[in-house]
Amino acid sequence: MLLPGDRGRVERIAKYFENPVHVAKNREYFTITGEISGERVSVMSTGMGGPCMAIAVEELRALGVHTLIRVGSAGSLQKKLKMGEGVIVTGAVRDDGTSGSYVPEIYPAVAHHHVLRALEKAAAIVEHRCHMGIVLSTDSYYGARFNSETAKMIGLLKKANTLCVEMESSTLLTLGGVFGLRTGSILTIREEIGEDETLKAQAGEVFEDGLEKCIQISIKTLELIIEKDRFFKFD
């Protein structure tokens, strides 16, 4: 299962499916189901933030979905991350409110090792530059401009090599651990850090090209996981 936040990316992802069929469209959730390597797969938008992601995960697992990969975007926290490059999330700082409703803050938000290995291999096959590491997931994308404590925290996280900021990965990865699901996240940088330490202009052609590559990586990742599952059972 692939989970973009933006419902406008659902058809963009589903064009790589065999026999895609529109399944449902309600609020932020838009679902298309098709096939990859002979197996049934789906893409569903989750909207913005942890609450929407948690609802998606809860309802998808009730339907038997066991592998969920976020295909999102993020703002860079490090100068080394450039517009359009990918970030394969190994873990997330849980600065969201939703995951705390399930488990305390000491519980880690980490990607499943099957998904991580497949994402890394897929990125090499697609030949797109990707970084791997920890990201910040927050409920307030721009809040640091108004809150000195938040700004101080982000400054410390930047020093600790936190790669970028987004809004959904911590909830997805935390619930993956809680419910025993295979979860992961690949992000495309849509804002990069300029020489004056501020975020540069958003998106544009370079971002869109990078996003397409990351979508291709997500598709290849599903192909690799499907191939693996034919020989190794995931419990």
Salt bridges, closest charged atoms under 4 A:
ASP6 OD2 - ARG9 NE 3.95
GLU11 OE2 - HIS22 NE2 3.24
GLU39 OE2 - ARG230 NH2 3.86
GLU58 OE1 - ARG61 NE 3.26
GLU85 OE2 - ARG129 NE 2.96
GLU85 OE1 - HIS131 NE2 2.61
GLU166 OE1 - ARG70 NE 2.86
GLU168 OE1 - ARG70 NH2 2.87
GLU192 OE2 - LYS200 NZ 3.26
GLU195 OE1 - LYS79 NZ 3.89
GLU197 OE2 - LYS79 NZ 3.07
GLU197 OE1 - LYS158 NZ 3.97
GLU208 OE1 - ARG12 NH1 2.62
GLU212 OE1 - ARG12 NE 2.74
GLU212 OE2 - LYS15 NZ 2.70
GLU223 OE1 - LYS220 NZ 2.78
ASP229 OD2 - ARG182 NH2 2.63
